[in-house]
Amino acid sequence: MKRLVAVLIVVVFMVQSSFVFALAPLTLNEAKALAIENARSLQSLEITVEQLRLRASIAKDTYEAKDIYKQYNNAVNYLLYLNQEVAVLEKQLQDPDLSEEEKESLGKELNYKLQMVAMEKMTIGALKKQFPSNLGADSPLKKMWDEAKDQYEDLKVTYQQALKQMEVGIEKLFFGIYYQRLAVDVLEKGQQLQNLSKEIAIYSRDLGLGTIMEVQQAESELVETNKALADLRVSIKDVSWKLNDLMGRKVSTPLNLVVPLYTPEKIEKNYNEVLEACLINSPLIPQKERDLEKLRKEYRDTTDRKERAVIAAEIEKAEIDLVDAEQKVGERVKDVLDGLHAKYKAWQAAVYKKSEAELRERFAGYKYEQGLISRMEKLGSELALKQAVMDEARAKYDYFMLVSELELVEMGIVE
C-alpha cells in the first residue's frame, strides 16, 4: 500500500512538473532564438557562408602570393642582419692589436658569413622569380579572387537577410496567436450578449410581445458566433502548432505567450536614405550591376562587328532590367514609409477609441449598479471595450510589424 502511494505521488509530481514546464512563459525573443537554433536550413547556410569566406581568403592569398612575400621579406631581413654581422667582423679585423690567432679566427667567421650572404642573395633571387608576373585587374588570379569575394559577400548578405526574415516570420505567428486570442475573448463576450438576447426573444414570444422570427434571428446569430469561435480556435491551434514546430518543440505544447510591452514611436525616415541603404544591401542590384559591367567590358574587348551588335543588345536589356529592379525597390520603400505613417495614425485613433470605451464601460457599470440600465446594455459596453482593446492592440502591433518590414527593406529585402 505504501509503495502504491509513493508511486502515485511520483506520478502526480511528474504530471504537475510537465504541466508547469509546458506553460512556462515564452517571450518573443525566446521564440526567435529557438526558431533560429532549430532552423537546419539556416545552419547549413551559415556553414556555406564560412566555406565561401575561406575560399575567398585563399583566392586573395593566391593572388597576392602572400606566402611567397612572407618568405621574401624574411629572407631580406635576414640578409640585412648578415650584412651587419659582416660589417662588424670587418671592423674588428682592422684592429692592429689583434694577435695572429684572433685574426685567423675572425677571418674564418667572416668567410662563413660571406658565404651565408651569397646563399641568401640566391634565395631572394629565386623567390622574386616566383612573384606573379601580372597582378593587374585583368589577371586570372585577380578575377578568381573577385568572383570568390563577390560570392561570399552576396551569400553573407543572404544569410543575414534569412535570419531577419525568420525573425519577422516568428513575429507574425506570435502576434497572430495573440490577436486571435483577443478575438476569442471578444466573441465570447458577444456570445454572452447573444444568449441574453435569445432569452429575451423567447420570453417576449411567450408573452405574445415578440415573434418566432425574432427568436429564429437570435438563434441564427448565435449559431454564426459559435461557428466563428470554433473556426478561430482551430486557427489558433494550427498557428500554435506551426510556431512550436519552428521552435523544435512538440507541436501540441501549450503556449503561454508573453507579449512584449510596446508603445509605438513615430518614425521619421528620409526616403532617399532608406532607398540608398536598400540598394546598397540588396544582393540583386549589385549582381545586376556586375553583370552589366562584365557585358560592357566584353563589348570593349570584342572587335568583331556582329558580336559587338549582339553584346550591345544584351547590354541594353541588362540596363532595362537594372532600372526596373531599382524602380521596384523605390516603390517598395515608398509603400513601407507611407504605411508607417498610416499605421501610426491608425494606432492613435485606436487609443482614443479605447479611452472612450473604457469611460463608457465604467459609466455603464455604475448605471447598472444603480438599476438605471439593463444587463444587456452593460454587456454591450463590456463588449465594446473588449473590441476597442483588441483594435488598439492590433493597431499597435501592426505598427510594430511594419517597423520590422522597414528593417527588412533597409537590409535590401523587397520581396
Disulfide bonds with the S-S distance in Angstrom:
none
